[in-house]
C-alpha cells in the first residue's frame, strides 16, 4: 500500500469514526429529549390532530379553570388501563391546565369501599371540592355517545359524539358554585318537545328542565323561574292566557318560539301585542342575507348586550328558517320596554301566500321587559324555533344557534354563565390511536434502530474503501 492509499484509508477511517460519533451523540440527545418530554404535563405534550377535534378544550372551559381558587379532585372509579384511551388522554390534558385540578384513578375491584365513600358506581367519574363540600357524578359511558336506534336494529354501537369537555366543565363549575335554576316547557298545544341535546346544554349551566301542562296541572308552579314555549300549532285557551299574563305581571319570564307556519293563534298574538310585538302575516324574507337560493333560510343581524342576548359574541352566525316577522309597536303599559335583537336588513320583506309584499325591516327576535318590584319580567319572542332546532344545526354544523339560545336562557339569571359546550361529533373518522402497542414499538424502537443500522452500514462501506 503506497502513501496515497494509506492517507486515503486513514482519512476514510477518521471520517467513519466521526460519523459513528455523530450518530451516537444524536441517539443520546434523542433519548435525553424523550426522558425530559416524559416529565412534561399532559397538556403540554398532547396535540389534537384528529379531524373531529375531540381533544380541543373550549374557551368556556379555559375561563372557568383559569379562574379557579379552590382545589377540585376528579376521581375516576375504574382501572386506568380499562378506560377508553381517548377519555384518559383528555383527562390528562384537562387536569394539566391547573394545579387546582387533581386527577386520581381508583379501581373499585381492588378498593370496593370507594363506592360507598362517594355514593357512586363502578365506571363513574366523581368531581368533588372539599372547600365547598359539593360533588357531582357522571358516568364514563356518557362521554362517548352512540346511535341508539342503530344499536337497537343492528346490535352495533356506532359512535356519535364525544362530550368530555362539556361534562367535566359543568361538573367542575357545579362543585364550585351553588347556583341552580328551574325552567318549565309548556305542553298541550302540540308544541315541539325540547331536544335532549338542548336540555343537556341547559343542564351544563345548572338549569333544570321540567314539563308543564296548564290544562292538567292547573297552575304555573311556584318554582318556575322561566317558561319556554316552543312552536305550538294550537292556541292558548282563554284561561291559559290569563295565567300567562298573571305570571308575567308577577315578574315571570317566558320564551316563546313561533311555529314555522302561517297558522293564526289569536291568544298568543294578543299576548305578544300587549308587550309591543305585532306578528305580521307571512314570513320575513331578506333579499340581502339568505342562504344560496333559499330565501326561507335567512341570516338575521343581532344586537348584543340586550336583556335577551347577554354577552353573546358578535361574530356568531345565526340562521332562521321560515321565520315570522314582527313589527314593534307601543306596549299596553308605559312600564314595558320592548327592543328587537334579531332583525332582517333594510331589504327585508314579507312573503304572504307565495307573494312578496311590504318591503322593510322586520324583527325576528324581540324582548319586552317590565320591572315588577325587585323582579324583571321578560317576554322573549322568536319568529321560529330555529335557535333551538337540532335538525337545523345538524345540517349546518357551523351555526351558533344553540349557543345563542342557551345564552338567551342564561341571560334571565344574573348568577348564571352559559356553559354551552356541545358534544364533539364523531361522525367523521378520527386518527386517535386506540391501542398504540405495535405502533409505539415501531416509533420508539424500530425506527431508531433502522437509523443506527443505516449509519453503521454506511460507515462500514466507507471503511472498506
Secondary structure by P-SEA (a helix, b strand, c coil): ccaaaaaaaaaaaaaaaaaaaaaaaaaaaaaaaaaaaaacccccccccccccccccccaaaaaaaaaccbbbbbbcccccccccaaaaaaaaaaaaccccbbbbbbcccccccccccccccccbbbbbbccccbbbbbbccccccccaaaaaaccbbbbccccaaaaaaaaaaaaaccbbbbbbbbcccccccccaaaaaaaaaaccccccccccccccccccccbbbbccccccccaaaaaaaaaaaaabbbbbbbbcccccccaaaaaaaaaacbbbbcbbbbbccccccccccbbbbbbbccccccccccccbbbbbcbbbbbbbcccccccbbbbbcccccccccccccccccccccccccbbbbbbcccbbbbbbbbcccccccaaaaaaccccaaaaaaaaaaaccccccccccccccccccccccccccaaaaaaaacaaaaaaaaaaaaaaaaaaac
